[in-house]
Each structure stands twice: as structure tokens, then as C-alpha cells.
Amino acid sequence: MDQLTLGDELRDQGMAVATANSDPQLVKAVDAAIEVCAGRYPLFTADHVRDLVTVGMGYDGDVGRIIGARMNAAGRRRQITNTGMTTKSTRADAHSRRLLVWRRA
């Protein structure tokens, strides 16, 4: 197994663990927020999804570890697609982290 394949496999395992160990209601809320963002914004990031889940839906738990996993799952379902672009996060605690830019597939 080459390094790229191993890295992809470990990433997928990590996302599966994050989903399995998260509150099922949170998983549903994140999936719903992705659908809303895909319909509302021509382009969006994980920050849009996070804002909708925490502010719009009132979820106050830790959402960071599940959002990436669910965005990737939505991409694999061809619900959304990665544009190939990135942008800086606007959240103060993210320290200008680069985020993927997504759109409805």
C-alpha cells in the first residue's frame, strides 16, 4: 500500500469514527445544514454550516470534528462538490485557517 492510499484510508476511518461517536441528532443537524447551505449559497464553506448548526439550529455542543466528516460524506454522495478553491475562515478561534469552498453538485 502506498502512502497516499494509506493516508486516504486513515482519513476515511477517522471520519467514520467521528460520525459513529457523535450525537445522532447532531449528525442529522449537520446534514440538514449542509443541504440548506447548498440551496441558499452559490458557494459556501464549513463555517457557513457551523453557523447554521450552532446559531440557526441552536446546537451548543462541539461540532468541529463532525462537520468535515459530513461535508466529505455529502461530497461522496454527490450532493455537493468541492470547487478546488479555498478561503480563510472568519472565525476568530480558527486563526485564518484555510477552508475548502463548496457548491451544490
Buried (B, 14 or more C-beta within 10 A) or exposed (E): EEEEEEEEEEEEEEBEEBBEEBEEEBBEBBBBBBBBBBEEEEEBBBBBBBBBBBEEBEBEEEBEBBBBBBBBBBBEEEBBEBBEEEBEBEBEEBEEEEBBBBBBE
